[in-house]
């Protein structure tokens, strides 16, 4: 028994994947045709079978700027309270000040 080379096996795999995809397409097409024929025969609509048409995704709103919650009176720097604490606030907290000292 001879051993197949890697390239031969990969070629066989690619051919099988192509054949699988084509068979899936054909079966799906046949199923859709059968469903459409039954719907036409009985006068059914998508609403009758409880299906919704595919919804289009809602457009996302661009993220706006978040209002500042904390203010450094010495420099005028601000922080929204989101993300990492800025260095000026971290240093002030380490020096014993409280977060409420900087609240806007």
C-alpha positions, 0 to 999 in steps of 0.5 A: 500500500503506497502512502499518499503525499500531503499535496495529494491529500490536500487536493482530495480534501479541497475536491471533497469540500467543493463537492460538499458545498455544491451538494448543500447548495443543491439541497437548499435550493430544492428545499426552498423550491418545495417550500415555495410550492407548498406556500403557493398551493395553500396560499400561505405567506410568511406571516401565516407560518410565523416567520419574520422577514430577516431584519436589517440591523439598526445603524449604530449611533456614533459614540459621543463624548462622555461628560467629565465628572472630576476636575483638577483645579490646579491644571484644569484637567478633567476625567469622565470616570471611565477608563484608567484614572489619570496620573494627576488623580492617582497621585492626589488620591495617594497623597490622601485626598478623596475622589469627592474633592475633585467631583464637578 
